[in-house]
Amino acid sequence: MKKRIKNFFEDNKGIKIKSQDLAKNLNIKNSQQYSELKSVLYKLYKEGFLNKIGKRYQLSKNNKKDLVKNIIGKLAIITDQNYGFVAPHNSKMKDIFIAERNLATAFDGDIVEVSLFAKRRGKNIEGQIINIVERAHSEITGKLQKSNSFYVVLPDNNKIHRNIYVASSKLNGAKSGDKVVVSKITWNSHPLNPEGTVIEVLGRAGSYDAEIYSIAREFNLRYKFPQAVFDEADRIEVNVSQEELLNRIDLRKKIIFTIDPETAKDFDDAVSIEILRNGNYQVGIHIADVSHYVKPGTELFNEARERSSSVYIVGKVIPMLPEKLSNGVCSLVPNEDRLTFSVLIEMTPTAKIINYQVRKSIINSKRRFTYDEVQKIIDEQEGDFSAQIVLLNHMAKLLRSKRIKKGSINFITPEVQFELDKNGVTKSIKLKEIKESNHLVEEYMLLANQLIAKHIGRIGNKNPLPFIYRIHDLPAKEKIDEFANFVKSLGYSFDPGNANKSKALQKLLEQIKGKPEEAVVNEIAIRSMAKAVYSTKNIGHFGLAFKYYTHFTSPIRRFPDLIVHLLIYQYSTKPAGKSFGIKDLDNICEHSSEQERSAINAERLSIKLKQMEFLKTKLGEEFSGVISGVTNFGLFIELNDTLAEGLLSIRDLDDDFYIFDEKKYMLKGKRHGKKFRLGDKINVKLVRVDEEKREIDFTLL
């Protein structure tokens, strides 16, 4: 049938014909053959061989005879429209547009092979997917639902644009309404649904634990430790041997304390300060020595390497290390001896660094402070260890001032905190307040990370040692030029050709501080930046304006920090030794950067879902917000009090015909000239919260 239909259209180029007329031409008389003809016509349309105009079919101008070249790339599906773009592995090529009918059996994120059409589609080359090279999803999480006599899984990830069919024999005990994991997914025909097998039941859809496990699964994050890891953790000795003590500097009598959020359970950094006889200060930054317990080649090490970081879902942590280590033997809890790596820095009262040393140490924290407790001591100048805290804060402010003068950029990134009930349901949302106590801790962690990276550079001298750096590249020229043009339209100047771009950018951000456009300029500046990543090639950190920078201060929750600890000790004791080759470190950097992105995306999704959970009880209410995104289909609005983001569709702006100005980040009315610009304040009404589709909709007041 397919061959007969294709021959007909190729012999009659240009003809537009209805299915019933085609049946007459092909001498098809019975209903069974006619049903087959209609099915094949639809398949040929989806494959791109035919176009459909109303009820008539026509040979596509972009049929396979026009296909010119095969390209390998990664598919990104545009959720609302079900079309996609393939980003070719050849970075010099632009993205390739893929119409819905040409998606074949590809999922979002798949590596695919594309055949290109000879003609373009607007700005983009157009093509069709002819082969799935590599699946992005070996497992998919979603809600199991019974429909008539069969079951389907509605994927949590709304970019998985097709429901997964599950045969009754492959449910493995799952029931309708369960949150499940589906694997062994096959999809051989675009008109039919993919098929899969339930391999795990996460719990009832909507329950707190099920949703957390679902988020972890969606981003390929490990959330259960293998038994071998628990067994190894249980064998760890808590008591420190006398032999180990002889190899460490003993700081147990020093006044050392931790400062963390109220909800923190793992304390991996502590600080101290004392006045030296010469009038200078010795600042101590003490980091949990996880490397003493987690050795290369062990189950604990391999699992930590795979996870790369802890993941902070709202109300829960998916830790990198088992609780015995993360909250116990490695955590710098008060009044307990703990093994640490200490950076001891001598500095003048003006915060000039005279010298420093990096030593393995043992401490006994004298107090566990929260940020709020420390802030109260700073404000009132009294309380436990007030002299040390006030002095630490004074020096931190000097360090911060020097850092900013050198061009270190301070972006405004507001965050929210949630109050949950015993079932994990959101009771309230409020904005986090960043205080001096937060900046105090931040400055000393930045200082330690910077000094450690410099320290490795000095040990290596002219022959750089293999190491992990935290790098931040310069912004792309195209993006920074766009940013410069945007701020110019607001009446400000920024020279994208400035030799010290970070300093020029910091100066601009200081200039707009407290002004109505502050938020929007910060937002566009952040969007213009490159992403910070881990690398063995040190190119510096643009955002911080540091020539040397690494991650050293959080080994309980970040794997690169653990590796940095191992390398520092190795190079300090045996400078010529190489416990990790450059290829191994490159792999760690790449994997850790990928896992970090997944963890951030999982954390953001958990925040979004909790915001939606809170807002679904407030339909019809009015809110104040700002325009956080502008597109050709509407405005994204971020609410002031919860930072929840939703869409105000362009369809609902019915007082004019609005045109999208991409370069000026705005919609402008054609007749009346009314403007909706990124960063503008706006009042909206909440009209829809769809947790399954993860969408919030507003209308304009």
Buried (B, 14 or more C-beta within 10 A) or exposed (E): EBEBBBEBBEEBEEBBBEBEBBBEEBEBEEEEBBEBBBEBBBBBBBBBBBBBEEEBBBBBEBBBEBBEEEBBBBBBBBBEEEBBBBBBEEEEBEBBBBBBBBBBBBBBBBBBBBBBBEEEBEEBBBBBBBBBBEBBBEBBBBBBBBEEEEBBBBBBBBBBBBBBBBEEEBBEEBEEEBBBBBEEBEBEEBEEBBBBBBBBBBBEBEBBBBBBBBBBBBBBBBBEBEEEBBEBBEEBEEEBEEEEBEEBBEBBEBBBBBBBEEEBBBBBBBBBBEEEEEEBBBBBBBBBBBBBBBEBEBBBBBBBBEBBBBBBBBBBBBBBBBBBBBBBBBBBBBEEBBBBBBBBBBBBEEBEEEEBEBBBBBBBBBBBBBBEBBBBBBEEEEBBBBEBBBBBBBBBBBBBEBBBEEBBBBEBEEEBBBEBEEEBBBEEBEEEEBBBBBBBBBBBBBBBBBBBBBBBBEBBEEEBBBBBBBBBBEBEEEBBBBBBEBBEEBEBEBEBEBEEBBBBBBBBBEBBEEEEBBBBBBBBBEBBBBEBBBBBEBEBBBBBBBEBBBBBBBBBBBBBBBBBBBBBBBBBEEEEEBBBEBEBBBEBBBBBBBBBEBBBBBBEBBBBBBBBBBBBEEEEEEBEBBBBBBEEEBBBBBBBEBBBBBBBEBEBBEEBEBEBEEEBBBBBBEEEEEEBBBBBEBEBBBBBBEBEEBBBBBEBE
